[in-house]
Amino acid sequence: MSVIPFLELQTQYRAIEAEVRGAIDRVLERGWYVLGEEGASFEGEFAAWVGTAHAVGVGSGTEAIHLALRAAGVGPGEDVITVANTCVPTVAGIGASGARPVLVDAHPETLTIDPDLIAAAVTDRTRAIVPVHLYGHPCDMDPILAVARAHKLVVVEDCAQAHGALYKGRACGTLGDLAAFSFYPSKNLGALGDGGAVTTNDAAFSESLRRLRNYGEETRYHHTVQGFNSRLDEMQAAVLRAKLPHVDGWNAARRGLAAQYGEALEGLPVQLPPCAPWALSNAHLYPIRTARRDALQAHLQAAGIQTLMHYPIPIHLQPAYASLGFCAGDFPVSEAACASVLSLPLYPALSPAAVSEVAAAVRRFFT
Ligand SMILES: *Cc1c(COP(=O)(O)O)cnc(C)c1O
């Protein structure tokens, strides 16, 4: 039986093998591995691609959230509002800043943070909002930005899944005060290991991030803040430079395959992925929803089709975050999402024939 994996990165690598190897060779020949030419060039190229004045490379997406909050002066004794329907690194990044994550529910249509619930969660401890563009589908940013303005809150977009996604024609990563990107290998722009970046139009935030990622160093051996070691290394930056010119094409391929799924699944008792009128998703994931999720997953597994759940457990029901003080029933939309989502295979190198095969297997389950 042939297997359709949830994600497979070798085909993409083979298509750009010469570029990736050339990038790695460049770093090896130069013999400079941390904070050098490749990182600086990638930061410029990535900022230009996103459409911000600055990008600062850091160690991961989680670190991008952490350091973006620190750069904005957010820390212990303060609250950061985010959504219960996200993956743990969002709240791990918030927690690393010393601030407390405060959760609100998702909107039933978009499964991203419900803008109407944010104002009620604001107190005089609240300093920031971290909207998560989950699955590559942008949050409804205008009402979120309006609440932020009204309460003088910093907005840090979690763009870990949103490379190239558009909100009303504007790129995710340009909408808040700062934005956190991940280059984890499975993301729409993935490194050969961990990596991340923060984008911003604010020069002071950018300077602060450059210090924070490098032990708080201002000039050599002069440390003006207590910082961290969280840098995007030269090898990863060089590889990301080789991949960046391909991301728009890969996103187009993803969107084409997502559209094919949409047509092939029409009429079945499944909810297709969120698709708000303001959104151009980057099709990072293809999460469908059904009450019979677990049985569907087992059926597909038996047919050699790998799927994943994004995510099976909302943040407030994770043991690690019990101390936030929420309990089952607090966020019904997030809980219902976690009980019903199933992500079908979707990546640029997936063939249209494989998409047809997956959709046919889903159809067999329901008929
Ligand atoms: C992947 C991801 C992160 C974390 O990125 P890492 O690079 O793995 O630290 C944060 N938020 C979301 C929504 C993600 O998907």
The ligand as an SDF file (V2000), in Angstrom:
LIG
                    3D

 15 15  0  0  0  0  0  0  0  0999 V2000
    5.3060   26.7200   15.1370 C   0  0  0  0  0  0  0  0  0  0  0  0
    4.5380   27.7020   15.9470 C   0  0  0  0  0  0  0  0  0  0  0  0
    5.1310   28.4720   16.9590 C   0  0  0  0  0  0  0  0  0  0  0  0
    6.5180   28.2390   17.4610 C   0  0  0  0  0  0  0  0  0  0  0  0
    7.5330   28.2260   16.5660 O   0  0  0  0  0  0  0  0  0  0  0  0
    8.8920   27.4650   16.9210 P   0  0  0  0  0  0  0  0  0  0  0  0
    9.8140   27.9590   15.8690 O   0  0  0  0  0  0  0  0  0  0  0  0
    8.6200   25.9930   16.8300 O   0  0  0  0  0  0  0  0  0  0  0  0
    9.3110   27.8880   18.2830 O   0  0  0  0  0  0  0  0  0  0  0  0
    4.3730   29.4550   17.5830 C   0  0  0  0  0  0  0  0  0  0  0  0
    3.0970   29.6670   17.2500 N   0  0  0  0  0  0  0  0  0  0  0  0
    2.4720   28.9350   16.3010 C   0  0  0  0  0  0  0  0  0  0  0  0
    1.0480   29.2520   15.9630 C   0  0  0  0  0  0  0  0  0  0  0  0
    3.1700   27.9210   15.6260 C   0  0  0  0  0  0  0  0  0  0  0  0
    2.5480   27.1910   14.6900 O   0  0  0  0  0  0  0  0  0  0  0  0
  1  2  1  0
  2  3  1  0
  2 14  2  0
  3  4  1  0
  3 10  2  0
  4  5  1  0
  5  6  1  0
  6  7  2  0
  6  8  1  0
  6  9  1  0
 10 11  1  0
 11 12  2  0
 12 13  1  0
 12 14  1  0
 14 15  1  0
M  END
$$$$
